[in-house]
């Protein structure tokens, strides 16, 4: 029976099981330059095959609209933003971006498993608790999700797809993302140091 506290150091996972210790080494990450080239090829393929780029927040948004349409279909039929996705007899899952989002999640899980990186852990600095880290993660994710819908796209949709076609709004979005991150980093630095 595995203990609940495996120790991780430099991509080496040590897990104690009934008095025995097993050590597995996770495979190294892909070279970032190769990863960038591969991502560029995937983006080019997306433009070439579908006529649109990549994006994830739209897929997650549509998955949430499925639930909203189930719980409050009348509300969905009255809100112009939601009508385009799920109003009347429309199925919010009838979009390529939903399959892209599901494929990203499943593909990431398979990749993590095959490379020895699939594990449950809370990555945090030494000066905060796990609870605080989870609260900060959910608050930051909620703000980012709201901002992504407000900006009409997330970092993949705006930065990758919009930036690739030299959209001024996408470049302004990414400048704002980095500026905001650097400005906030000063105030939360003690949580990581």
Beta strands, then each sheet from edge to edge (+ up, - down):
strand 1: 7-9
strand 2: 12-17
strand 3: 20-25
sheet 1: 1+ 2- 3+
end
